[in-house]
Amino acid sequence: MADKYIRIERIGEAGGQGQVWRARREADGQHFALKIMDADPNSPDPAGDKARFSREIRCQTTLRHASIAEIISANTAADPPWFVMPLAAGSLRKRLQTGSVPEDEAVDIFRQVLSGIDFAHSEGVLHRDLKPENVLQIDGRWAVADFGLSRRAFSGSTTITMTNVGMGTLAYGAPEQFRDLHSVDERADVFALGKIFYELLTGDLPFPTMDMSLVPSKFRWIVTCATDNDPDRRYRTVAALAAELELQVTGSSTLTVPIDQAKRLLQQAEAGDSKAVAALDQLLTTNQDDEVLYKEFVVSLPVPVLEQLYAQRPDGVKAVVNRFLVLSEGSHPFSYTDLIADFLANAFTVIPDTGIRRGIIECLLELGYYHNRWHVGMVFARLVASATDPSDVMAIAQVMRNNLGAVPFHVNWLKQYSLAPQITQIIDQLDE
């Protein structure tokens, strides 16, 4: 280490794990930040401390992104271990301490942080210790650092993290993080990001409470949703949070109605924007009481977007279809029954779930019969004939037995196909 980097002055602490020095590289005289692990003799877990330091190096070395601090050189075998990264002009904490942050600057900083964490998540890495101290200004950009508490998503390892310690900073850590750090997912980082955004917008520490009246109205929902104590009520991904932010930043100052937001997100999703797909999922699942959104927009969702929604979060699409089935009950104009049938046919194809398919078949069976609509009958027969999974076939047969009065309307179209024996048996009984 001495042959390559010369320590000049100590410039900070390494998050309780060591020292940060300004260092000069001998080869060219450039200045860098040198982080050296400083073993704590009073630590209850010295092996874990070293493992976390090594993990920080490993994560930041593999995550190559403009909004993640780069590690230039490292030696984990040295005693003590060390690594070198670009010299930061300061941390986000330092920026917050210098005075209020204008809204445009706050949004720009937050976008950069979101971009870095979204990338880390896409690579399967959770940070789990996001706070202003761990966001650094490097070469005019903001970058996330200090991945010492990170772990791979879905990792089964518990050898480093002591789940009963509740590591992380109290003001920014999600509630579940202090119960069991090992069990958290992306939504813990979403929580911390929401707290950081609150502090950027208001200048107030987000602890012990947050005064939402200080948050600009157009960002209030974003902060509220991201920092909900219940992880199931937060944005499910950083991508969904980022998409919601863009809607508010690039949209009008007046909040648009959900169907207008949905149409804009649909255009972006069809153009291949995965963040828009996540935002559309969030919009549809949180606005299930909006009949206009479901009856006018959901009914026209194209198959490629349905497939993207299902690929990102199957349970979200199932919830949307189940809600649509409820709203499809009752009388409708003939032309609209055809739209219902076509959408449900697409959902039947995209979602390989017997419960969903059973609901679709039941809806089409009754819809065609009560509206005397041939198009619905043809769609119904095609879907029944396409069912090959034994569970699907048995579910369809049960629906038909429970609604025998509606089956005769569909028989002529059903007879045009080669059907499973269970279905043929029902038709034969009707002919007797």
VEXDREN-2710 file (C-alpha; in Angstrom, 1 decimal):
% VEXDREN-2710
k/r/px/py/pz
1/MET/0.0/0.0/0.0
2/ALA/2.8/2.5/0.9
3/ASP/4.4/2.0/-2.5
4/LYS/1.2/3.2/-4.3
5/TYR/-0.6/5.6/-2.0
6/ILE/0.7/8.0/0.6
7/ARG/-1.6/9.1/3.4
8/ILE/-1.9/12.9/3.7
9/GLU/-4.5/13.7/6.2
10/ARG/-7.4/12.0/8.0
11/ILE/-10.7/13.3/6.7
12/GLY/-13.4/11.2/8.4
13/GLU/-14.7/8.1/9.9
14/ALA/-15.7/5.0/7.9
15/GLY/-19.1/4.5/9.3
16/GLY/-17.8/3.2/12.6
17/GLN/-15.6/0.6/10.8
18/GLY/-12.4/2.6/10.4
19/GLN/-10.7/5.7/9.1
20/VAL/-10.9/7.7/5.8
21/TRP/-7.8/9.4/4.6
22/ARG/-6.9/11.7/1.8
23/ALA/-4.1/9.9/0.0
24/ARG/-1.9/10.7/-3.0
25/ARG/-1.1/8.1/-5.6
26/GLU/2.7/8.0/-6.1
27/ALA/2.5/7.2/-9.8
28/ASP/0.7/10.4/-10.9
29/GLY/0.1/12.5/-7.7
30/GLN/-3.7/12.3/-7.9
31/HIS/-5.6/12.5/-4.7
32/PHE/-8.1/9.8/-3.6
33/ALA/-10.0/8.6/-0.5
34/LEU/-8.3/5.8/1.3
35/LYS/-10.6/3.8/3.6
36/ILE/-8.8/1.6/6.2
37/MET/-10.5/-0.8/8.5
38/ASP/-9.9/0.0/12.1
39/ALA/-10.7/-3.0/14.3
40/ASP/-12.7/-2.2/17.3
41/PRO/-11.3/-4.1/20.4
42/ASN/-14.7/-3.7/22.0
43/SER/-16.7/-5.1/19.1
44/PRO/-19.0/-8.0/20.0
45/ASP/-18.5/-9.4/16.4
46/PRO/-15.0/-8.7/15.1
47/ALA/-15.2/-11.4/12.5
48/GLY/-18.5/-9.9/11.3
49/ASP/-16.9/-6.4/11.1
50/LYS/-14.2/-7.7/8.8
51/ALA/-16.7/-9.6/6.7
52/ARG/-18.9/-6.4/6.3
53/PHE/-15.8/-4.4/5.3
54/SER/-14.9/-7.1/2.7
55/ARG/-18.5/-7.2/1.5
56/GLU/-18.5/-3.5/0.9
57/ILE/-15.5/-3.8/-1.3
58/ARG/-17.0/-6.8/-3.2
59/CYS/-20.3/-5.1/-3.8
60/GLN/-19.0/-1.7/-4.9
61/THR/-16.4/-3.4/-7.1
62/THR/-19.0/-5.4/-9.0
63/LEU/-21.7/-2.6/-9.2
64/ARG/-20.5/-0.4/-12.1
65/HIS/-22.8/2.6/-12.3
66/ALA/-22.4/6.3/-12.4
67/SER/-24.5/6.7/-9.2
68/ILE/-22.5/4.1/-7.2
69/ALA/-19.1/5.1/-5.8
70/GLU/-16.4/3.3/-7.6
71/ILE/-13.6/1.3/-5.9
72/ILE/-10.4/1.8/-7.7
73/SER/-8.1/-0.5/-5.7
74/ALA/-8.4/-2.7/-2.7
75/ASN/-6.6/-5.3/-0.5
76/THR/-8.8/-7.4/1.7
77/ALA/-5.9/-9.7/2.7
78/ALA/-3.9/-6.8/4.2
79/ASP/-3.8/-6.2/7.9
80/PRO/-5.8/-4.0/8.2
81/PRO/-7.8/-4.3/5.0
82/TRP/-8.2/-1.2/2.9
83/PHE/-9.6/0.2/-0.4
84/VAL/-9.3/3.3/-2.5
85/MET/-12.1/5.3/-4.1
86/PRO/-12.5/8.7/-5.7
87/LEU/-12.2/11.7/-3.4
88/ALA/-15.6/13.1/-2.6
89/ALA/-16.3/16.8/-2.4
90/GLY/-18.7/16.0/0.5
91/SER/-21.6/13.9/1.5
92/LEU/-25.3/14.6/1.2
93/ARG/-25.4/15.2/4.9
94/LYS/-22.9/18.0/4.5
95/ARG/-25.0/19.5/1.7
96/LEU/-28.1/19.4/3.9
97/GLN/-26.2/21.2/6.7
98/THR/-25.2/24.1/4.4
99/GLY/-28.8/25.3/4.1
100/SER/-32.1/24.6/2.3
101/VAL/-32.0/22.6/-0.9
102/PRO/-34.0/24.1/-3.8
103/GLU/-36.7/21.8/-5.1
104/ASP/-35.1/21.3/-8.5
105/GLU/-31.8/20.4/-6.9
106/ALA/-33.5/18.1/-4.4
107/VAL/-35.2/16.2/-7.3
108/ASP/-32.0/16.0/-9.3
109/ILE/-30.1/14.6/-6.3
110/PHE/-32.9/12.1/-5.6
111/ARG/-33.1/11.0/-9.2
112/GLN/-29.4/10.1/-9.1
113/VAL/-29.7/8.2/-5.9
114/LEU/-32.7/6.3/-7.2
115/SER/-30.8/5.4/-10.4
116/GLY/-28.0/3.9/-8.4
117/ILE/-30.1/1.9/-6.0
118/ASP/-32.4/0.7/-8.9
119/PHE/-29.3/-0.6/-10.6
120/ALA/-28.1/-2.3/-7.5
121/HIS/-31.5/-4.0/-7.0
122/SER/-31.4/-5.1/-10.7
123/GLU/-28.1/-6.8/-9.9
124/GLY/-29.7/-8.5/-6.8
125/VAL/-28.0/-6.3/-4.2
126/LEU/-29.9/-4.6/-1.3
127/HIS/-28.1/-1.7/0.4
128/ARG/-29.9/-1.7/3.8
129/ASP/-28.1/1.3/5.2
130/LEU/-29.2/4.2/3.1
131/LYS/-28.8/7.7/4.7
132/PRO/-27.4/11.1/3.6
133/GLU/-24.0/10.2/5.1
134/ASN/-23.7/7.3/2.6
135/VAL/-24.4/9.5/-0.5
136/LEU/-21.3/11.3/-1.8
137/GLN/-20.7/14.0/-4.3
138/ILE/-18.0/12.8/-6.7
139/ASP/-16.9/14.7/-9.8
140/GLY/-20.1/16.7/-9.8
141/ARG/-22.4/13.7/-9.4
142/TRP/-24.1/12.1/-6.5
143/ALA/-23.2/8.4/-5.8
144/VAL/-24.2/5.9/-3.2
145/ALA/-21.4/4.4/-1.1
146/ASP/-21.0/2.3/2.1
147/PHE/-22.5/-1.1/1.0
148/GLY/-21.2/-2.7/4.3
149/LEU/-24.7/-3.9/5.3
150/SER/-25.7/-5.0/1.8
151/ARG/-26.6/-8.5/0.8
152/ARG/-27.8/-10.4/-2.2
153/ALA/-31.6/-10.4/-2.5
154/PHE/-33.0/-13.9/-1.7
155/SER/-29.7/-14.9/-0.1
156/GLY/-30.0/-17.5/2.6
157/SER/-26.8/-16.4/4.3
158/THR/-27.0/-15.4/8.0
159/THR/-23.3/-15.8/8.7
160/ILE/-22.5/-12.1/8.7
161/THR/-25.7/-10.2/9.7
162/MET/-26.7/-10.5/13.3
163/THR/-30.5/-10.2/12.8
164/ASN/-31.2/-9.4/16.5
165/VAL/-28.9/-6.4/16.5
166/GLY/-31.1/-4.4/14.1
167/MET/-28.3/-2.7/12.3
168/GLY/-28.9/0.5/10.2
169/THR/-29.5/4.1/11.2
170/LEU/-32.7/4.6/13.3
171/ALA/-33.9/7.7/11.4
172/TYR/-33.9/5.9/8.0
173/GLY/-34.2/2.2/8.7
174/ALA/-37.5/0.5/7.9
175/PRO/-39.4/-1.0/11.0
176/GLU/-38.9/-4.5/9.8
177/GLN/-35.2/-3.9/9.5
178/PHE/-34.9/-3.6/13.3
179/ARG/-36.9/-6.8/13.9
180/ASP/-34.9/-9.0/11.5
181/LEU/-32.4/-7.5/9.1
182/HIS/-32.0/-10.7/7.2
183/SER/-35.7/-10.9/6.2
184/VAL/-36.0/-7.5/4.5
185/ASP/-36.3/-7.0/0.7
186/GLU/-36.2/-4.0/-1.7
187/ARG/-38.9/-2.2/0.2
188/ALA/-36.6/-1.6/3.1
189/ASP/-34.4/0.5/0.7
190/VAL/-37.6/2.2/-0.6
191/PHE/-38.4/3.2/3.0
192/ALA/-35.0/4.8/3.5
193/LEU/-35.2/6.6/0.1
194/GLY/-38.5/8.1/1.1
195/LYS/-37.0/9.4/4.3
196/ILE/-34.0/10.9/2.4
197/PHE/-36.4/12.6/-0.1
198/TYR/-38.4/14.1/2.8
199/GLU/-35.2/15.5/4.3
200/LEU/-34.1/16.9/0.9
201/LEU/-37.5/18.6/0.4
202/THR/-37.9/20.0/4.0
203/GLY/-34.5/20.2/5.5
204/ASP/-35.9/18.4/8.6
205/LEU/-34.5/15.2/10.0
206/PRO/-37.2/12.5/9.4
207/PHE/-37.2/11.3/13.0
208/PRO/-39.0/10.8/15.3
209/THR/-41.9/12.1/13.1
210/MET/-42.3/13.8/9.8
211/ASP/-44.4/16.9/9.2
212/MET/-46.0/16.2/5.9
213/SER/-47.4/19.7/5.6
214/LEU/-43.8/20.8/4.9
215/VAL/-43.6/18.6/1.8
216/PRO/-44.7/20.2/-1.5
217/SER/-48.1/18.8/-2.3
218/LYS/-47.1/17.1/-5.5
219/PHE/-44.5/15.0/-3.7
220/ARG/-46.6/14.3/-0.5
221/TRP/-48.0/11.0/-1.8
222/ILE/-44.6/9.8/-2.9
223/VAL/-43.1/10.3/0.6
224/THR/-46.2/8.9/2.3
225/CYS/-46.2/5.8/0.2
226/ALA/-42.5/5.1/0.4
227/THR/-42.3/5.5/4.2
228/ASP/-45.4/3.5/5.1
229/ASN/-44.6/1.4/8.2
230/ASP/-46.3/-1.6/6.4
231/PRO/-44.0/-2.8/3.6
232/ASP/-47.0/-4.2/1.7
233/ARG/-48.3/-0.6/1.3
234/ARG/-45.0/0.9/0.0
235/TYR/-43.8/1.0/-3.6
236/ARG/-42.8/-2.5/-4.3
237/THR/-39.7/-1.5/-6.3
238/VAL/-37.4/1.6/-6.6
239/ALA/-38.4/1.6/-10.3
240/ALA/-42.1/2.2/-9.3
241/LEU/-41.0/5.0/-7.0
242/ALA/-38.9/6.6/-9.7
243/ALA/-41.8/6.3/-12.3
244/GLU/-44.1/8.0/-9.8
245/LEU/-41.6/10.8/-9.3
246/GLU/-41.3/11.4/-13.1
247/LEU/-45.0/11.6/-13.4
248/GLN/-45.1/14.4/-10.9
249/VAL/-42.0/16.2/-12.1
250/THR/-42.8/16.1/-15.8
251/GLY/-46.6/16.3/-15.5
252/SER/-48.7/19.4/-14.9
253/SER/-49.0/21.0/-11.5
254/THR/-52.5/19.6/-11.2
255/LEU/-52.6/15.9/-10.4
256/THR/-54.1/14.1/-13.3
257/VAL/-56.8/11.5/-12.9
258/PRO/-55.7/7.9/-12.8
259/ILE/-57.0/7.0/-16.3
260/ASP/-54.9/9.8/-17.8
261/GLN/-51.8/8.7/-15.9
262/ALA/-52.5/5.1/-17.0
263/LYS/-52.7/6.1/-20.7
264/ARG/-49.4/7.9/-20.5
265/LEU/-47.7/4.9/-18.7
266/LEU/-49.2/2.5/-21.3
267/GLN/-47.4/4.4/-24.1
268/GLN/-44.2/4.3/-22.2
269/ALA/-44.6/0.6/-21.4
270/GLU/-45.3/-0.2/-25.0
271/ALA/-42.1/1.6/-25.9
272/GLY/-40.2/-0.8/-23.6
273/ASP/-39.9/1.2/-20.4
274/SER/-39.9/-1.3/-17.5
275/LYS/-40.2/1.4/-15.0
276/ALA/-43.5/2.5/-16.6
277/VAL/-44.7/-1.1/-16.3
278/ALA/-44.0/-1.1/-12.6
279/ALA/-45.7/2.3/-12.2
280/LEU/-48.7/1.1/-14.1
281/ASP/-49.0/-2.0/-11.8
282/GLN/-48.9/0.3/-8.8
283/LEU/-51.6/2.6/-10.3
284/LEU/-54.0/-0.2/-11.2
285/THR/-53.7/-2.0/-7.9
286/THR/-54.1/1.1/-5.8
287/ASN/-57.1/2.4/-7.7
288/GLN/-59.4/-0.6/-7.8
289/ASP/-62.4/1.5/-6.8
290/ASP/-62.0/3.6/-9.9
291/GLU/-64.6/2.1/-12.2
292/VAL/-63.8/4.5/-15.1
293/LEU/-60.1/3.3/-15.0
294/TYR/-61.1/-0.3/-15.1
295/LYS/-64.1/-0.2/-17.5
296/GLU/-62.4/2.2/-20.0
297/PHE/-58.7/1.5/-19.7
298/VAL/-58.1/-2.0/-18.3
299/VAL/-60.5/-3.6/-20.8
300/SER/-58.2/-2.3/-23.6
301/LEU/-54.9/-3.5/-22.2
302/PRO/-52.9/-5.1/-25.0
303/VAL/-51.4/-8.6/-24.6
304/PRO/-47.7/-7.5/-24.6
305/VAL/-48.4/-5.1/-21.7
306/LEU/-50.4/-7.8/-19.8
307/GLU/-47.4/-10.1/-20.3
308/GLN/-45.0/-7.5/-18.9
309/LEU/-47.2/-6.8/-15.9
310/TYR/-47.5/-10.5/-15.2
311/ALA/-43.7/-11.0/-15.6
312/GLN/-43.0/-8.2/-13.1
313/ARG/-45.6/-9.1/-10.4
314/PRO/-48.1/-11.9/-11.1
315/ASP/-50.2/-11.2/-8.0
316/GLY/-50.8/-7.6/-9.2
317/VAL/-52.3/-8.7/-12.5
318/LYS/-54.4/-11.4/-10.8
319/ALA/-55.8/-8.7/-8.5
320/VAL/-56.6/-6.5/-11.5
321/VAL/-58.4/-9.3/-13.3
322/ASN/-60.4/-10.3/-10.3
323/ARG/-61.6/-6.7/-9.8
324/PHE/-62.4/-6.5/-13.5
325/LEU/-64.5/-9.7/-13.2
326/VAL/-66.6/-8.1/-10.4
327/LEU/-67.2/-4.9/-12.5
328/SER/-68.2/-7.1/-15.5
329/GLU/-71.3/-8.3/-13.7
330/GLY/-74.6/-6.9/-14.9
331/SER/-75.9/-5.6/-18.2
332/HIS/-73.7/-4.0/-20.8
333/PRO/-74.1/-2.7/-24.4
334/PHE/-73.5/-5.4/-27.0
335/SER/-70.3/-3.8/-28.3
336/TYR/-68.9/-3.6/-24.7
337/THR/-69.6/-7.2/-24.0
338/ASP/-67.3/-8.0/-27.0
339/LEU/-64.6/-5.9/-25.4
340/ILE/-65.0/-7.7/-22.1
341/ALA/-64.7/-11.1/-23.8
342/ASP/-61.6/-10.1/-25.8
343/PHE/-59.8/-8.8/-22.7
344/LEU/-60.7/-11.8/-20.6
345/ALA/-59.5/-14.1/-23.4
346/ASN/-56.2/-12.3/-23.3
347/ALA/-56.0/-12.6/-19.6
348/PHE/-56.8/-16.3/-19.8
349/THR/-53.9/-16.8/-22.1
350/VAL/-51.4/-14.7/-20.1
351/ILE/-52.2/-15.9/-16.6
352/PRO/-51.7/-19.6/-16.0
353/ASP/-53.7/-19.7/-12.8
354/THR/-56.6/-22.1/-12.4
355/GLY/-58.5/-19.8/-10.0
356/ILE/-58.3/-16.8/-12.4
357/ARG/-59.2/-19.0/-15.4
358/ARG/-62.2/-20.4/-13.6
359/GLY/-63.5/-16.9/-12.9
360/ILE/-63.0/-15.9/-16.5
361/ILE/-64.9/-19.0/-17.8
362/GLU/-67.8/-18.3/-15.4
363/CYS/-68.0/-14.7/-16.4
364/LEU/-68.0/-15.5/-20.2
365/LEU/-70.5/-18.3/-19.7
366/GLU/-73.1/-16.0/-18.1
367/LEU/-72.2/-12.9/-20.2
368/GLY/-72.8/-14.7/-23.5
369/TYR/-76.1/-16.3/-22.3
370/TYR/-77.6/-13.2/-20.7
371/HIS/-76.6/-10.9/-23.5
372/ASN/-77.3/-13.4/-26.3
373/ARG/-74.0/-12.3/-27.8
374/TRP/-72.5/-14.7/-30.4
375/HIS/-69.0/-13.2/-30.2
376/VAL/-68.9/-14.0/-26.5
377/GLY/-70.0/-17.5/-27.2
378/MET/-67.2/-18.0/-29.7
379/VAL/-64.6/-16.7/-27.3
380/PHE/-66.0/-18.9/-24.6
381/ALA/-65.8/-22.0/-26.7
382/ARG/-62.3/-21.3/-27.9
383/LEU/-61.0/-20.9/-24.4
384/VAL/-62.7/-24.1/-23.2
385/ALA/-61.2/-26.0/-26.1
386/SER/-57.7/-24.5/-25.4
387/ALA/-57.6/-25.8/-21.8
388/THR/-55.3/-28.8/-21.5
389/ASP/-54.2/-28.6/-17.8
390/PRO/-56.2/-31.2/-15.8
391/SER/-56.9/-28.7/-13.1
392/ASP/-58.2/-26.1/-15.6
393/VAL/-60.4/-28.7/-17.3
394/MET/-61.9/-29.9/-14.0
395/ALA/-62.5/-26.3/-12.9
396/ILE/-64.3/-25.5/-16.2
397/ALA/-66.4/-28.6/-16.0
398/GLN/-67.5/-27.7/-12.5
399/VAL/-68.4/-24.1/-13.7
400/MET/-70.5/-25.6/-16.5
401/ARG/-72.3/-28.1/-14.2
402/ASN/-73.1/-25.2/-11.7
403/ASN/-74.6/-23.1/-14.5
404/LEU/-76.3/-25.7/-16.8
405/GLY/-79.0/-23.2/-17.8
406/ALA/-76.4/-21.0/-19.5
407/VAL/-74.5/-23.9/-21.3
408/PRO/-77.0/-24.5/-24.2
409/PHE/-76.4/-21.1/-25.6
410/HIS/-72.7/-22.0/-26.2
411/VAL/-73.1/-25.6/-27.3
412/ASN/-73.1/-24.9/-31.1
413/TRP/-69.7/-23.2/-30.8
414/LEU/-68.3/-25.8/-28.4
415/LYS/-69.2/-28.6/-30.8
416/GLN/-66.8/-27.1/-33.4
417/TYR/-63.8/-28.1/-31.3
418/SER/-62.3/-31.3/-30.0
419/LEU/-63.0/-31.1/-26.3
420/ALA/-61.8/-32.8/-23.1
421/PRO/-64.0/-35.8/-22.1
422/GLN/-65.3/-34.0/-19.0
423/ILE/-66.7/-31.2/-21.2
424/THR/-68.0/-33.6/-23.9
425/GLN/-69.9/-35.5/-21.2
426/ILE/-71.8/-32.4/-20.1
427/ILE/-72.8/-31.6/-23.6
428/ASP/-73.9/-35.1/-24.3
429/GLN/-76.1/-35.0/-21.2
430/LEU/-77.8/-31.9/-22.5
431/ASP/-78.5/-33.6/-25.8
432/GLU/-80.2/-36.5/-24.1
END
